[in-house]
Amino acid sequence: MNMVKIEIGEPIWFGGKRQVGIAEYKLRGMDMVEVVIGYRNKHRDLVYPKPLRVPVTKVMRGRRQERKGVVLRWVAIDDMVPATT
């Protein structure tokens, strides 16, 4: 299984859910995405301490948006599962 690891600084709120945007070009030839979210709460604790995984097929079904020439696919954090390592 081909997997890509992506680090995200902060998720966005969209439609009442936290989501992250993943660039389509990083998904080529991959089966799985591992997302590490570095967002911290006011106590400086990681909100998502474990990496999260999601299949590329699920990411590609997400909302599509182009920003500064890069095509992003948005996926809800609730749709991801914690990585078991």
BAGU-612779 format. One record per residue: residue number from 1; residue in one letter; z, x, y of N, C-alpha, C, O in turn. Coordinates in steps of 0.1 Angstrom, whole numbers. Atoms other than C-alpha are relative to their C-alpha. Layout:
N
<tifi resi="NUM" resn="A" n_pz="Z" n_px="X" n_py="Y" ca_pz="Z" ca_px="X" ca_py="Y" c_pz="Z" c_px="X" c_py="Y" o_pz="Z" o_px="X" o_py="Y"/>
...
This chain:
85
<tifi resi="1" resn="M" n_pz="0" n_px="8" n_py="-12" ca_pz="0" ca_px="0" ca_py="0" c_pz="0" c_px="9" c_py="12" o_pz="8" o_px="18" o_py="14"/>
<tifi resi="2" resn="N" n_pz="1" n_px="-7" n_py="-13" ca_pz="-10" ca_px="13" ca_py="34" c_pz="9" c_px="-7" c_py="10" o_pz="8" o_px="-19" o_py="12"/>
<tifi resi="3" resn="M" n_pz="-9" n_px="6" n_py="-10" ca_pz="17" ca_px="8" ca_py="61" c_pz="0" c_px="9" c_py="12" o_pz="-1" o_px="21" o_py="12"/>
<tifi resi="4" resn="V" n_pz="-1" n_px="-6" n_py="-13" ca_pz="18" ca_px="16" ca_py="98" c_pz="14" c_px="-3" c_py="6" o_pz="18" o_px="-14" o_py="5"/>
<tifi resi="5" resn="K" n_pz="-13" n_px="2" n_py="-7" ca_pz="51" ca_px="21" ca_py="117" c_pz="-3" c_px="0" c_py="15" o_pz="-9" o_px="8" o_py="20"/>
<tifi resi="6" resn="I" n_pz="2" n_px="2" n_py="-14" ca_pz="51" ca_px="8" ca_py="152" c_pz="14" c_px="-2" c_py="7" o_pz="23" o_px="-9" o_py="2"/>
<tifi resi="7" resn="E" n_pz="-12" n_px="1" n_py="-8" ca_pz="79" ca_px="12" ca_py="178" c_pz="-2" c_px="-9" c_py="12" o_pz="-12" o_px="-6" o_py="20"/>
<tifi resi="8" resn="I" n_pz="1" n_px="9" n_py="-11" ca_pz="84" ca_px="-16" ca_py="203" c_pz="13" c_px="2" c_py="9" o_pz="24" o_px="2" o_py="3"/>
<tifi resi="9" resn="G" n_pz="-12" n_px="-1" n_py="-9" ca_pz="107" ca_px="-13" ca_py="234" c_pz="8" c_px="-13" c_py="1" o_pz="20" o_px="-13" o_py="0"/>
<tifi resi="10" resn="E" n_pz="-7" n_px="12" n_py="-3" ca_pz="114" ca_px="-49" ca_py="241" c_pz="-10" c_px="-12" c_py="-3" o_pz="-21" o_px="-12" o_py="0"/>
<tifi resi="11" resn="P" n_pz="8" n_px="12" n_py="3" ca_pz="101" ca_px="-83" ca_py="227" c_pz="-1" c_px="-9" c_py="13" o_pz="6" o_px="-7" o_py="22"/>
<tifi resi="12" resn="I" n_pz="1" n_px="10" n_py="-10" ca_pz="89" ca_px="-111" ca_py="249" c_pz="4" c_px="-14" c_py="-5" o_pz="5" o_px="-16" o_py="-17"/>
<tifi resi="13" resn="W" n_pz="-3" n_px="14" n_py="3" ca_pz="99" ca_px="-148" ca_py="250" c_pz="-13" c_px="-7" c_py="2" o_pz="-19" o_px="-7" o_py="12"/>
<tifi resi="14" resn="F" n_pz="12" n_px="8" n_py="-2" ca_pz="70" ca_px="-171" ca_py="243" c_pz="2" c_px="-12" c_py="-9" o_pz="3" o_px="-11" o_py="-21"/>
<tifi resi="15" resn="G" n_pz="-2" n_px="12" n_py="8" ca_pz="73" ca_px="-207" ca_py="232" c_pz="13" c_px="-1" c_py="-6" o_pz="14" o_px="-8" o_py="-17"/>
<tifi resi="16" resn="G" n_pz="-14" n_px="1" n_py="5" ca_pz="110" ca_px="-204" ca_py="227" c_pz="3" c_px="10" c_py="-11" o_pz="14" o_px="10" o_py="-17"/>
<tifi resi="17" resn="K" n_pz="-2" n_px="-10" n_py="11" ca_pz="106" ca_px="-174" ca_py="202" c_pz="-2" c_px="14" c_py="6" o_pz="-10" o_px="15" o_py="15"/>
<tifi resi="18" resn="R" n_pz="2" n_px="-14" n_py="-3" ca_pz="109" ca_px="-137" ca_py="206" c_pz="-12" c_px="5" c_py="-8" o_pz="-13" o_px="3" o_py="-20"/>
<tifi resi="19" resn="Q" n_pz="12" n_px="-5" n_py="6" ca_pz="76" ca_px="-120" ca_py="199" c_pz="-3" c_px="14" c_py="4" o_pz="2" o_px="19" o_py="14"/>
<tifi resi="20" resn="V" n_pz="4" n_px="-13" n_py="-3" ca_pz="61" ca_px="-86" ca_py="198" c_pz="-16" c_px="0" c_py="-1" o_pz="-22" o_px="-7" o_py="-9"/>
<tifi resi="21" resn="G" n_pz="14" n_px="-1" n_py="1" ca_pz="25" ca_px="-76" ca_py="205" c_pz="-4" c_px="13" c_py="-7" o_pz="2" o_px="24" o_py="-4"/>
<tifi resi="22" resn="I" n_pz="5" n_px="-12" n_py="8" ca_pz="7" ca_px="-52" ca_py="181" c_pz="-15" c_px="1" c_py="3" o_pz="-22" o_px="-8" o_py="1"/>
<tifi resi="23" resn="A" n_pz="14" n_px="-3" n_py="-2" ca_pz="-26" ca_px="-36" ca_py="190" c_pz="-8" c_px="-1" c_py="-12" o_pz="-4" o_px="5" o_py="-23"/>
<tifi resi="24" resn="E" n_pz="9" n_px="2" n_py="11" ca_pz="-54" ca_px="-46" ca_py="167" c_pz="-5" c_px="14" c_py="-6" o_pz="-6" o_px="15" o_py="-18"/>
<tifi resi="25" resn="Y" n_pz="6" n_px="-13" n_py="5" ca_pz="-68" ca_px="-10" ca_py="165" c_pz="10" c_px="7" c_py="-9" o_pz="6" o_px="15" o_py="-17"/>
<tifi resi="26" resn="K" n_pz="-10" n_px="-7" n_py="8" ca_pz="-35" ca_px="2" ca_py="149" c_pz="1" c_px="-6" c_py="-14" o_pz="7" o_px="-1" o_py="-23"/>
<tifi resi="27" resn="L" n_pz="-1" n_px="7" n_py="13" ca_pz="-40" ca_px="-23" ca_py="120" c_pz="-11" c_px="3" c_py="-9" o_pz="-11" o_px="-2" o_py="-21"/>
<tifi resi="28" resn="R" n_pz="11" n_px="-2" n_py="8" ca_pz="-73" ca_px="-12" ca_py="107" c_pz="3" c_px="8" c_py="-13" o_pz="9" o_px="19" o_py="-12"/>
<tifi resi="29" resn="G" n_pz="-2" n_px="-7" n_py="13" ca_pz="-72" ca_px="-3" ca_py="70" c_pz="15" c_px="-1" c_py="-5" o_pz="18" o_px="6" o_py="-15"/>
<tifi resi="30" resn="M" n_pz="-14" n_px="1" n_py="4" ca_pz="-35" ca_px="-12" ca_py="68" c_pz="3" c_px="-14" c_py="-7" o_pz="-4" o_px="-24" o_py="-4"/>
<tifi resi="31" resn="D" n_pz="-4" n_px="12" n_py="6" ca_pz="-18" ca_px="-38" ca_py="46" c_pz="13" c_px="-5" c_py="5" o_pz="16" o_px="-18" o_py="5"/>
<tifi resi="32" resn="M" n_pz="-13" n_px="3" n_py="-5" ca_pz="17" ca_px="-38" ca_py="61" c_pz="4" c_px="7" c_py="13" o_pz="-1" o_px="18" o_py="15"/>
<tifi resi="33" resn="V" n_pz="-5" n_px="-6" n_py="-13" ca_pz="33" ca_px="-32" ca_py="95" c_pz="15" c_px="1" c_py="0" o_pz="22" o_px="-9" o_py="-3"/>
<tifi resi="34" resn="E" n_pz="-14" n_px="-2" n_py="-1" ca_pz="68" ca_px="-18" ca_py="99" c_pz="3" c_px="1" c_py="15" o_pz="-2" o_px="10" o_py="22"/>
<tifi resi="35" resn="V" n_pz="-3" n_px="0" n_py="-14" ca_pz="82" ca_px="-26" ca_py="134" c_pz="14" c_px="4" c_py="2" o_pz="24" o_px="-2" o_py="-3"/>
<tifi resi="36" resn="V" n_pz="-14" n_px="-4" n_py="-5" ca_pz="112" ca_px="-8" ca_py="150" c_pz="1" c_px="-5" c_py="14" o_pz="-7" o_px="-1" o_py="23"/>
<tifi resi="37" resn="I" n_pz="-2" n_px="5" n_py="-13" ca_pz="125" ca_px="-26" ca_py="180" c_pz="12" c_px="6" c_py="6" o_pz="23" o_px="5" o_py="1"/>
<tifi resi="38" resn="G" n_pz="-11" n_px="-8" n_py="-7" ca_pz="146" ca_px="-5" ca_py="204" c_pz="7" c_px="-8" c_py="11" o_pz="15" o_px="-2" o_py="19"/>
<tifi resi="39" resn="Y" n_pz="-7" n_px="9" n_py="-10" ca_pz="159" ca_px="-35" ca_py="225" c_pz="15" c_px="0" c_py="-2" o_pz="19" o_px="-2" o_py="-14"/>
<tifi resi="40" resn="R" n_pz="-15" n_px="0" n_py="1" ca_pz="196" ca_px="-33" ca_py="232" c_pz="6" c_px="-11" c_py="9" o_pz="0" o_px="-15" o_py="19"/>
<tifi resi="41" resn="N" n_pz="-7" n_px="11" n_py="-8" ca_pz="220" ca_px="-60" ca_py="245" c_pz="9" c_px="7" c_py="11" o_pz="8" o_px="19" o_py="12"/>
<tifi resi="42" resn="K" n_pz="-8" n_px="-5" n_py="-11" ca_pz="245" ca_px="-56" ca_py="274" c_pz="11" c_px="10" c_py="-5" o_pz="16" o_px="17" o_py="3"/>
<tifi resi="43" resn="H" n_pz="-10" n_px="-9" n_py="5" ca_pz="269" ca_px="-37" ca_py="251" c_pz="-6" c_px="12" c_py="-6" o_pz="0" o_px="20" o_py="-12"/>
<tifi resi="44" resn="R" n_pz="8" n_px="-11" n_py="4" ca_pz="242" ca_px="-12" ca_py="243" c_pz="-2" c_px="1" c_py="-16" o_pz="-5" o_px="11" o_py="-21"/>
<tifi resi="45" resn="D" n_pz="2" n_px="1" n_py="15" ca_pz="240" ca_px="-24" ca_py="206" c_pz="-15" c_px="-4" c_py="-2" o_pz="-20" o_px="-12" o_py="5"/>
<tifi resi="46" resn="L" n_pz="13" n_px="4" n_py="4" ca_pz="206" ca_px="-27" ca_py="190" c_pz="0" c_px="-14" c_py="-4" o_pz="8" o_px="-18" o_py="-13"/>
<tifi resi="47" resn="V" n_pz="0" n_px="14" n_py="4" ca_pz="197" ca_px="-64" ca_py="187" c_pz="-7" c_px="-1" c_py="-14" o_pz="-3" o_px="-9" o_py="-21"/>
<tifi resi="48" resn="Y" n_pz="6" n_px="0" n_py="13" ca_pz="175" ca_px="-56" ca_py="157" c_pz="2" c_px="14" c_py="-6" o_pz="-7" o_px="23" o_py="-4"/>
<tifi resi="49" resn="P" n_pz="-3" n_px="-14" n_py="5" ca_pz="191" ca_px="-26" ca_py="140" c_pz="-8" c_px="5" c_py="-11" o_pz="-10" o_px="17" o_py="-13"/>
<tifi resi="50" resn="K" n_pz="8" n_px="-4" n_py="12" ca_pz="169" ca_px="-26" ca_py="109" c_pz="-15" c_px="-2" c_py="3" o_pz="-18" o_px="-11" o_py="11"/>
<tifi resi="51" resn="P" n_pz="15" n_px="2" n_py="-1" ca_pz="131" ca_px="-21" ca_py="108" c_pz="-4" c_px="-13" c_py="-6" o_pz="3" o_px="-18" o_py="-16"/>
<tifi resi="52" resn="L" n_pz="5" n_px="13" n_py="5" ca_pz="112" ca_px="-53" ca_py="102" c_pz="-14" c_px="2" c_py="-5" o_pz="-22" o_px="10" o_py="0"/>
<tifi resi="53" resn="R" n_pz="13" n_px="-1" n_py="6" ca_pz="81" ca_px="-57" ca_py="81" c_pz="-8" c_px="-13" c_py="0" o_pz="-2" o_px="-24" o_py="-1"/>
<tifi resi="54" resn="V" n_pz="8" n_px="11" n_py="1" ca_pz="52" ca_px="-81" ca_py="82" c_pz="-14" c_px="4" c_py="-5" o_pz="-19" o_px="14" o_py="-1"/>
<tifi resi="55" resn="P" n_pz="14" n_px="-3" n_py="5" ca_pz="18" ca_px="-82" ca_py="64" c_pz="-10" c_px="-1" c_py="11" o_pz="-9" o_px="-9" o_py="20"/>
<tifi resi="56" resn="V" n_pz="10" n_px="-1" n_py="-10" ca_pz="-12" ca_px="-74" ca_py="85" c_pz="-8" c_px="-14" c_py="0" o_pz="-12" o_px="-18" o_py="11"/>
<tifi resi="57" resn="T" n_pz="7" n_px="13" n_py="0" ca_pz="-28" ca_px="-107" ca_py="74" c_pz="7" c_px="-10" c_py="8" o_pz="1" o_px="-19" o_py="15"/>
<tifi resi="58" resn="K" n_pz="-7" n_px="9" n_py="-8" ca_pz="0" ca_px="-126" ca_py="91" c_pz="-1" c_px="4" c_py="15" o_pz="-2" o_px="-5" o_py="23"/>
<tifi resi="59" resn="V" n_pz="2" n_px="-4" n_py="-13" ca_pz="-3" ca_px="-105" ca_py="122" c_pz="-13" c_px="-4" c_py="6" o_pz="-14" o_px="-9" o_py="17"/>
<tifi resi="60" resn="M" n_pz="13" n_px="4" n_py="-4" ca_pz="-40" ca_px="-112" ca_py="124" c_pz="-2" c_px="-15" c_py="3" o_pz="-12" o_px="-19" o_py="9"/>
<tifi resi="61" resn="R" n_pz="1" n_px="14" n_py="-2" ca_pz="-34" ca_px="-149" ca_py="124" c_pz="8" c_px="-4" c_py="13" o_pz="7" o_px="-15" o_py="18"/>
<tifi resi="62" resn="G" n_pz="-8" n_px="2" n_py="-13" ca_pz="-12" ca_px="-145" ca_py="156" c_pz="-9" c_px="-2" c_py="12" o_pz="-21" o_px="0" o_py="12"/>
<tifi resi="63" resn="R" n_pz="7" n_px="2" n_py="-12" ca_pz="-21" ca_px="-153" ca_py="191" c_pz="-7" c_px="13" c_py="5" o_pz="-1" o_px="23" o_py="4"/>
<tifi resi="64" resn="R" n_pz="8" n_px="-11" n_py="-4" ca_pz="-48" ca_px="-130" ca_py="205" c_pz="0" c_px="1" c_py="15" o_pz="-1" o_px="-9" o_py="22"/>
<tifi resi="65" resn="Q" n_pz="0" n_px="-2" n_py="-15" ca_pz="-46" ca_px="-115" ca_py="240" c_pz="-6" c_px="14" c_py="3" o_pz="-3" o_px="24" o_py="-4"/>
<tifi resi="66" resn="E" n_pz="6" n_px="-13" n_py="-4" ca_pz="-65" ca_px="-87" ca_py="258" c_pz="8" c_px="4" c_py="12" o_pz="8" o_px="-3" o_py="22"/>
<tifi resi="67" resn="R" n_pz="-7" n_px="-5" n_py="-11" ca_pz="-45" ca_px="-65" ca_py="281" c_pz="-5" c_px="15" c_py="3" o_pz="-4" o_px="23" o_py="-6"/>
<tifi resi="68" resn="K" n_pz="5" n_px="-13" n_py="-4" ca_pz="-60" ca_px="-35" ca_py="299" c_pz="-10" c_px="6" c_py="-10" o_pz="-9" o_px="18" o_py="-14"/>
<tifi resi="69" resn="G" n_pz="11" n_px="-4" n_py="9" ca_pz="-89" ca_px="-34" ca_py="274" c_pz="5" c_px="2" c_py="-15" o_pz="-2" o_px="6" o_py="-23"/>
<tifi resi="70" resn="V" n_pz="-6" n_px="-1" n_py="14" ca_pz="-65" ca_px="-34" ca_py="243" c_pz="2" c_px="-14" c_py="-5" o_pz="8" o_px="-23" o_py="2"/>
<tifi resi="71" resn="V" n_pz="-2" n_px="13" n_py="6" ca_pz="-66" ca_px="-64" ca_py="220" c_pz="14" c_px="0" c_py="-7" o_pz="16" o_px="8" o_py="-16"/>
<tifi resi="72" resn="L" n_pz="-13" n_px="1" n_py="7" ca_pz="-30" ca_px="-75" ca_py="210" c_pz="0" c_px="-12" c_py="-8" o_pz="-6" o_px="-22" o_py="-5"/>
<tifi resi="73" resn="R" n_pz="-3" n_px="11" n_py="8" ca_pz="-19" ca_px="-98" ca_py="183" c_pz="15" c_px="-2" c_py="1" o_pz="23" o_px="7" o_py="-2"/>
<tifi resi="74" resn="W" n_pz="-14" n_px="3" n_py="-2" ca_pz="14" ca_px="-115" ca_py="190" c_pz="6" c_px="-7" c_py="-13" o_pz="0" o_px="-16" o_py="-19"/>
<tifi resi="75" resn="V" n_pz="-7" n_px="5" n_py="13" ca_pz="38" ca_px="-122" ca_py="160" c_pz="14" c_px="-2" c_py="4" o_pz="21" o_px="6" o_py="10"/>
<tifi resi="76" resn="A" n_pz="-14" n_px="3" n_py="-2" ca_pz="72" ca_px="-139" ca_py="161" c_pz="9" c_px="9" c_py="-9" o_pz="6" o_px="11" o_py="-20"/>
<tifi resi="77" resn="I" n_pz="-9" n_px="-8" n_py="7" ca_pz="101" ca_px="-118" ca_py="151" c_pz="6" c_px="-8" c_py="-12" o_pz="9" o_px="-2" o_py="-22"/>
<tifi resi="78" resn="D" n_pz="-5" n_px="8" n_py="11" ca_pz="113" ca_px="-147" ca_py="130" c_pz="-9" c_px="0" c_py="-13" o_pz="-5" o_px="-3" o_py="-24"/>
<tifi resi="79" resn="D" n_pz="9" n_px="-1" n_py="11" ca_pz="82" ca_px="-143" ca_py="108" c_pz="0" c_px="13" c_py="-7" o_pz="-7" o_px="15" o_py="-17"/>
<tifi resi="80" resn="M" n_pz="-1" n_px="-13" n_py="6" ca_pz="92" ca_px="-107" ca_py="99" c_pz="12" c_px="0" c_py="-9" o_pz="21" o_px="-8" o_py="-8"/>
<tifi resi="81" resn="V" n_pz="-11" n_px="-2" n_py="9" ca_pz="115" ca_px="-96" ca_py="71" c_pz="6" c_px="14" c_py="2" o_pz="-2" o_px="23" o_py="4"/>
<tifi resi="82" resn="P" n_pz="-6" n_px="-14" n_py="-1" ca_pz="140" ca_px="-67" ca_py="72" c_pz="-6" c_px="9" c_py="-11" o_pz="-8" o_px="5" o_py="-22"/>
<tifi resi="83" resn="A" n_pz="5" n_px="-10" n_py="9" ca_pz="127" ca_px="-36" ca_py="56" c_pz="11" c_px="4" c_py="-10" o_pz="23" o_px="6" o_py="-6"/>
<tifi resi="84" resn="T" n_pz="-9" n_px="-4" n_py="10" ca_pz="144" ca_px="-26" ca_py="23" c_pz="1" c_px="15" c_py="-2" o_pz="9" o_px="20" o_py="-10"/>
<tifi resi="85" resn="T" n_pz="2" n_px="-14" n_py="1" ca_pz="134" ca_px="10" ca_py="26" c_pz="-3" c_px="5" c_py="-13" o_pz="-5" o_px="17" o_py="-15"/>
